[in-house]
Amino acid sequence: MNPQSTDNGAAPTTGETAVEVQRFPDHFRARVDGKVQHRPGDGVLEDIPVGTEVQVDTALASYVLSWNDTDDHPMIVTLAKREFEFYVDEGAIVIAIGAAG
């Protein structure tokens, strides 16, 4: 047995796994109600304006937020799932109940 191995043949115990539960539907709407930031490319963090209504689409490991800015330009931002869920848990993003895209 490899001396660094922690496998003792026992069944796995509780804890995180590679499979995560999806908390939200594949497509839904939400509203930014607090400080939500994203990083465009390698740039500095930018805020998504409070009050912005967004369409949210679920990807493999992220959520894709899209909306039109004040000049009606399309905006698309990707947030890691845990980051998005943190913003929801903190109240900075509010899910629109019953409103799918």
C-alpha positions in Angstrom: 0.0 0.0 0.0 1.2 3.5 -0.8 2.2 5.2 2.5 0.5 8.5 1.4 -2.7 6.7 0.4 -5.7 7.4 2.7 -7.8 4.6 1.1 -8.5 2.0 3.7 -11.1 0.3 1.8 -13.9 1.9 3.8 -16.9 3.5 2.2 -16.7 7.3 1.6 -17.9 9.4 4.5 -19.9 12.7 4.3 -18.4 15.7 2.6 -18.2 17.3 -0.8 -18.2 15.2 -3.9 -17.5 15.8 -7.6 -21.2 15.8 -8.2 -23.0 18.9 -7.0 -26.7 19.5 -6.6 -28.1 22.0 -9.1 -30.0 24.6 -7.1 -31.7 26.5 -9.9 -33.4 25.6 -13.2 -31.5 25.7 -16.6 -33.0 29.1 -17.5 -34.5 31.7 -15.2 -34.6 35.4 -14.5 -33.0 37.3 -11.6 -32.4 40.9 -10.3 -29.2 42.4 -8.9 -30.1 43.8 -5.5 -26.7 44.4 -4.1 -23.0 44.5 -4.9 -22.3 41.8 -7.6 -18.9 41.9 -9.3 -17.4 40.2 -12.3 -14.0 40.2 -14.0 -14.1 40.8 -17.7 -11.2 38.8 -19.1 -8.0 39.6 -17.1 -9.3 43.1 -16.2 -10.3 44.6 -12.9 -13.5 43.7 -11.1 -16.6 45.6 -12.4 -19.9 46.0 -10.7 -23.2 44.9 -12.3 -25.5 47.9 -11.6 -28.0 47.4 -8.8 -31.5 47.0 -10.2 -30.3 45.2 -13.3 -32.8 42.5 -14.5 -30.8 39.5 -15.9 -31.6 36.3 -17.8 -29.6 33.5 -16.3 -28.6 30.3 -18.1 -27.0 27.4 -16.4 -23.7 26.0 -17.8 -21.6 23.1 -16.6 -19.7 24.9 -13.9 -21.1 28.4 -14.1 -24.1 30.7 -14.6 -24.3 33.0 -17.6 -26.0 36.3 -16.9 -27.2 38.4 -19.8 -28.9 41.8 -20.1 -28.9 45.0 -22.1 -27.0 48.0 -20.6 -28.4 51.6 -20.5 -27.4 52.1 -24.1 -29.2 48.9 -25.1 -25.9 47.1 -25.7 -26.0 43.3 -24.9 -23.9 42.3 -21.9 -22.9 38.8 -21.0 -21.1 37.8 -17.8 -20.2 34.3 -16.5 -20.0 33.7 -12.8 -18.8 30.4 -11.2 -21.7 28.5 -9.7 -20.4 28.9 -6.1 -19.8 32.6 -6.7 -23.4 33.1 -8.1 -24.9 31.0 -5.2 -22.9 33.1 -2.7 -24.5 36.3 -4.1 -28.0 34.7 -3.9 -27.4 33.5 -0.3 -26.2 37.0 0.6 -29.3 38.7 -1.0 -27.3 40.5 -3.7 -29.0 38.5 -6.4 -32.7 37.8 -6.1 -34.2 35.0 -8.2 -37.5 35.8 -9.9 -39.9 33.1 -8.8 -41.9 31.5 -11.6 -40.3 33.6 -14.3 -38.3 31.5 -16.8 -36.6 33.0 -19.8 
